[in-house]
Amino acid sequence: MSSDLTAAGFPTPALTEEMLELDEDDDLEVFSKDVTLTDGSSVSASLPTSPSSMTNQYRFEEESDTRDIFVTVDNPESHVTALETFITYRVVTKTTRSDFDSCEFEVRRRYQDFLWLRDRVEETHPTLIVHPLPEKFVMKGMVERFNDDFIETRRKALHKFLCRIAEHSILSCNADFKIFLTAQAWELTSHKKQGPGLLSRMGDTVRAVAASVRGVKNRPEEFVAMQEYVDTFSQRMSSLDKVTQRIAKEIKEYLDDLKHYGPTYVLWSGSEEELVEPLKGVASCIDTCCQATEEQLSQMSNNLVPLLHEYVLCSDAIKAVLRRRDNIQTDYEAKCDILVSKQADREALTNTEDLSIVLGRLLGKVPEEARQQQEQRLHGQIEELKGEVEKLEDRVECANSALKGDWERWQSNMRGDVKAAFVSTAEKNVDYYEKCLAAWESFLTSMNADQSVEKSAGLTS
């Protein structure tokens, strides 16, 4: 199968194997090269991490043309304590916004801080699409070998998460986002404790479940179409994600075999004096193909594979946003039903005597007085319900408007990301095959020249 895949033009990503779910702070963070020991000493990574480095300066200058706040995530460090080992990432922010105390901030954040930020932003803006965070997993059997690649892939994903928020006109003004970017570690910890309590979150969950059970009655056609698109998109991205990882596994195995293949020719040349040059030539070609494949593997594993899985997570995030939008509409419809029911009760009261009037007579009350009391009670309930319905109607309109605008923004970002990844993959495929082709053509030219020389020598003799 490896040869079939290679012939079909699928040089390779370097991910696969069984995924292991880990606890919150055990997601490969223990394996980082950059270690800060309990005594405070540290070993720095070999990444270009300075905010004033040429790379970061270029990034900031490039983004500053269109935004007034921009963020970069870099310099992962592993911290070792008596209780845990975890990675922190440096978050550097530059902004021209007047509501910030300074124009530049530098803090360190761990993965769980990013999780907290995403939860808070989603809670504050339930019908806006918040970019997903990378999952907490490692690849079984590949931890030691690919640990640096994994951490770099995660760093890129965290950077993209923050940049997506910073690019958003609404999300970038979120108060928790500002605190995340500017607060010191102890301040952030204190702020986290001020969030909604467990009972409040449980209440929200119960209401959401109840709304989902009732179901939305009249979902607007545009959101029906959106749901259908996301369902189809999710299925296709999931299939691509699985197939790409399967292809990656096959070609990685092919590459491992190829690395043992070349040296075999070199060893063989030691016992075949007449075939030394051809055998060494083949070994050299194989070595060139190995190097080209490794470069292709690196590009695929750092770009296409993470992107496909990222948009699998994106589709899940959008499904959650659509459910929250539906829940808001369901609350509105349920309240409308109650209002209609109360209005019907009031209408019926003006035409017939109901049980409460009969009871009023038995208790010695004047029937008209009992009727008026019930009318007043219903009137008060109806007026209160009208106010609630009006508020919920406004909330539905705001939710619909926000989601429609965010949907267009998300589609634009998605298409740009996918096109860029496919173009990069195509360019690397061409580069891969050109290098392999050049190596084998050079070998053939050399062999043909040798054969010509041998024929000439034979004719001369």
N, C-alpha and C positions, 0 to 999 in steps of 0.2 A: 504493500500500500504506500510505503514511503516514496518509492520511485514513481508511482502513479501521481501522487500529490505534487512531487517536484516537477514532473513533466507537465502537469496542468497549470503550473505557474503560481504555486502557493508557497513561497518562502515564508518564514515562520515566526509566530510569536513564541514567547518562552514562558507560558503559564499553563497550568492544568493541575492535575492530581486532585485528590480528595480535599475538600475544604473542612477545616476544623473550626467550630465555634468556640470562642474564648470569652472569658470575663472581660469587663470593661477595660481594664488597664493591662491585660495580658496579651495584647494583639501584636506580638512580635517586637514590642518596644524594648524588650530586654536585650535584643541583639544589635542595637545601634553601635556604630564605631565610636561615636562621640559620647564619652562617658564623663559624668560629673560625679565624683566620689563623695562619700559622706563628709569627708574633711574639707570639701569645697574645691579640691583640685580637679582639673578637667583636661581632656584631650580633645583638641579641635578637629572638626571634620575637614575633609579636603574639598569642600564646596566653596564657590565664590559667594561669601555670605555678607560681606560688608555693604551697608546701605549706600556707601559712597563709591562702590565698585562700578566699573564701566557698564557691566551688565545691568545692574539695578538702576543706574542713572539713565540709561537708555530706556528702560522699561517705564520709569517714572515720567520722563520727558515725552515719551510716545503717548502715554495715557492722559497727560495733563491737558492735551489739546481738547479733549471732549468731556472731561470730568473735573469736579472740584474736590474729589476725595479718591485716593487710590491706595491700595494695600498690597503688600508682598509678604509671602510666607517663606521662610528659609531657615537654614542653620538648625537642623534637628539635633537635639542633645538628649542623651540617656542619663537619667538621674537614678542613683542607687541609694536607697535608704534601708533601714532595718526591716521595714514592713513591705516595701514594694519597689519595683523598678518600672519606670515609665519614661516616655519621651515627651519633651516639650519642643515647641517650634517658635522661632522668633517671628513676631508679627510687627512689621514696620508700616506705619501709616503716615502719609503726607496729605495735607488738606489746606484749602484756603477758606474754609467755612468759618464764619464769625462766631458760631456757637461752640467752637473748640477753643480750649485755653491756649493751645500752642499750634504751630503749623506742622509739627512732626512728633510722632510718638513711637516708642519701641517697648514692647512687652513680650513676655513669653507665655504661651498657652499650651495646654495639653489637650489631648483628643476629647476628653470628656467636657472641656470648656466649649469646644466647637459644637458638641452635641447639645449642651445647654442653650447655646445661642440659637441653634436651629429650632429647638422646641419653643423657645420664647418668641421668636419671630413668627413661627407658624401660629402660635396661640394669639398673637396680637393681630395678625393679618391672615385669617383662615382661608380666604379665597384668593390669595396671591400665590403664585408658584415659586416656592423656595427651592433652590438648587439642592440636590441631595449630597450628603456626605459619603465618603467611601465607607464600605462595610468594615466590620471588625472580624477579619479572618486572616489565616495564613494558609499557605499551600503545603500540605503534608509532604514531607520528604524533600522540600525545597527551601526550608527555612535558612539553613546555614549558607547555602550557595547563592540564594537570591535575596538575601536579607537587605543588602544595600539598595537593590533595585526596587524592592517592595517599599522601603521607607521613602525613596525618592518619588515613587508613584503616588504614595499617600500624600506627600508634601505638595505635589502638583495638584492633587484633588482638593486639598484644603485651601490652597491658594485660589483655585478656581471658584470654590464655594464663596469665599470672602469677596472676590472680585465681582461675582454675579450680584451679590447684595449691594456692593458699592456702586455698581452701574445702574441700579434700580432707583428711580426717582422717589419712590415711597419707602422701600425697605431700607435704603441708605440713611433715612432720617429716623429710623427706629432707635429709641432710647437705649435699649439693651445692646444694640450694635455699637453705639458710641461708647458705652461702658466697657464692652469687650475689647475695644481697640485702645482704650486709654487708661483703664484702671490697673493699679498694681494688683498682684496676686491676692493679697489679703483683702483688698477692697472688693475684688470680684467675688471672693468667697462670701464676704458679708452681704453683698447684694443678692447673691443666689438665695440666701436664706429668707429674703423678703418676698420671694415669689409665692404663688398660690400654694396653699397647703394640700395635703393628701385628700382631705374630704372634698375640697373644692374641685380637684381634678377628677375624683370619683364621680361627683355630681355631674360634671360636664360629660363624662363617659357614659353615664346612665342616660342622660338626655339624648346623646348622640345615638345610642343603641335604640332607644324608644322611637326616635325619628326615623331611623333606618327600617325599623319593623313596620311603622305606618306606611312608609314609602311615599314618594312624591306623586301627585296626581297628574299634573299638567306641566311636565318639563318642557321648556321652550325648545323648539326644533333645533336651534343652533347648538344647544347643549346636548341634545340627543346625537347630533352629528359629531360633536366633539367627543362624546363618550365612545361612539363607534370608531372614530379615528384612533383614539388612544388604545382601545382594545386591539385593533388590528396592528397598530404600531408596536404595542407591547409583545404580541405574538411573534412578529417578524424580528424584532430586536433580540428577543430571547432565543429564537432559533439561530440567528447569526452569532450570538454570543456563545452558544453551546458548540456550534459547528466550528467556529474559529478556535476555540480552546481544544477541540478534538484534533483539528488540523495541526495546531501547535504541538500537541503531544506527539503526533506521528512524525513531524519533521524534526522535533528535538531528538527523538530516538534515531532518526536517520543521520542527524548531525553527529551524534555520539558514535555511531558506527563509522561514519566517514573519518572521524579523528583517529580511529584505529586502522583505517584502511590504508592511508598513505604510508605510514611507517612500515607496513608489511612489504611494500614495493622496495623500500630502501633496504630492508633486511635481505630481500631476495637478490638485490643487485650485488650483494657481497659474495654471492656464490655463482654468479653468472657473468663472467668477464665480457662476453660478447653482447650482453644486454644491459650493461651498466647504464649507458646514456638513456636508452628508452625507458628503463624502469625508473631512473631518477627523474626523468621528464614527467612521467605519469604522476609520481609522488608529488612533484612540484605543482602540477595542475590541481591535484586533489587538495593540496594545502591552500592554494589560492581560493578554491571553491569553499573550503572550510571558513576561511577568513571572511569571504563575502557573505556566506550564510549567517555567520555570527553577527555581522553588522545588520543584516536584515532582521534577524531575531531581535536584536536590541531595539531597532526602530519599531517593529511590530508590537513588542511587549510593552514599550513605553508610550505608544500612541494608539494604535487601532484597538488592541485588546481592552485597555482601560476605557476607551471611549465607548465601545459597544456595551460594556457592562454599566457604565455611567448612565447611558440612556435607557437601559433596563430599569435602573433605579428611578430615573426621571419619570418614566411612564407610571411607576407605582406611586410616585409623589403626586402626579396629576390626577390619578384616580382618587387619591385621598382628598384632593382639593374639590373635585367634582362631588364627592360624597358630602363634604362639608357644605357645599353650595346647596345640594339637595336637602340637607337637614334644615338649613335656614328656610327654604321654601316650604318644607313640610311643616315647620313650626307656624309659618304664616297661614298655610291652608287649614291647619288644625284650629287655629284661633278664629279664622273666618267661619269654620263650621260651627264653632261654639256660639259665635255672634249670631249667625243665622238661626240657630236653635233658640236662643234667647229672644230674638225678635219674633219668632213664630209663637213662643210662649206668650209674649205680650199681646200678640194679635188674637190668640185664642182666648185670652183673658177678657177681652172686650166683647166677645160674642157668647161665651158660655160661662157658667159657674163651674168652678173646679173644686177639687177636694178641699183645698185650703179654706174656701168660703164656707163649705159645709161644716168644717171643723170650727170655723169662727163662730158660727151660729150655736154649735154645741157648747162652746166656751162662753157664750153670752155676749159675744161681740156683734155689733151691727154689721150685716153683710157688706154694705157699701164701704164701711171703714176697713174691713178685711181686704176688700178688693183694692182700695186705694193704697193700702200698705204694700200689697204685693206688686202693684203697678210701680210704686216708688222704688221698691227693691229691684225690680227688673230694669227700670229706667237707669238706676245707678250702675247696675252691672253692665248694661248695654253701652252706656257712655264710657265706662272704663275699658270695655272690650274694644270699642271704636278707637280709643287712643292707642291701645296695644297693637291693634291691627294696622293702624297707620304707621306706627314705628317699625313694625315688622315688614310692612310693604316697602318702606324706605330702605330697610336693611337688605331686602331681597334685591332691590334695584341697584344698590351700591355693590352688593356681591356680584351681580351679573355684570355690571359695568367693569369692575375691577378684574374679573376673570377673563372677560373678552379682551381687554387691553393686554393683560399678561399673556394670554394665549398667543396673540400675534408676536409679542416680544420673544416668547419661548420658541416658537416655530422659526423665527429668524435666527436666533442663536443656534438652534439645533441644526438647521440646514448649513449654516456657516461652519460649525464644528465638523459635521459629517463630510462636507465637501473637502475641507482642509485635510482631514485624516485620509480620505480616499486618494487625493492628489499626492500626498506624501507617500502613501503606500505604493501607488503606481510608479512614482519616481524611483523609489527604492527597489522595486521589482525590476525596472529597466536597468538600474545600476548593477543589481545582482547578476542578471543574465549577461550583461555586457562584459563584466569582469570574468565570469566563467567562460564565456565564448572566446574572449581574447586570449585567455590562458590556453585553451585547447587548440585554437587556431595557431598560436605560436608554436605549440608542440608539433602540430602537423607540418608546419613550414620547416621546422628543424629536421623532422624525420624525412621529409621529401628531399631536402638538401643533402642529407647524409646518403640517401639512396642514390641520388644523382652522382655523387662523388664516387660511391662504390661501383656504379655501372661504368663510369668513366675509367676508373682504375682497372676494371675487368677487361674492358675493350683494349686498353693500352697493353696489358699483359698478354 
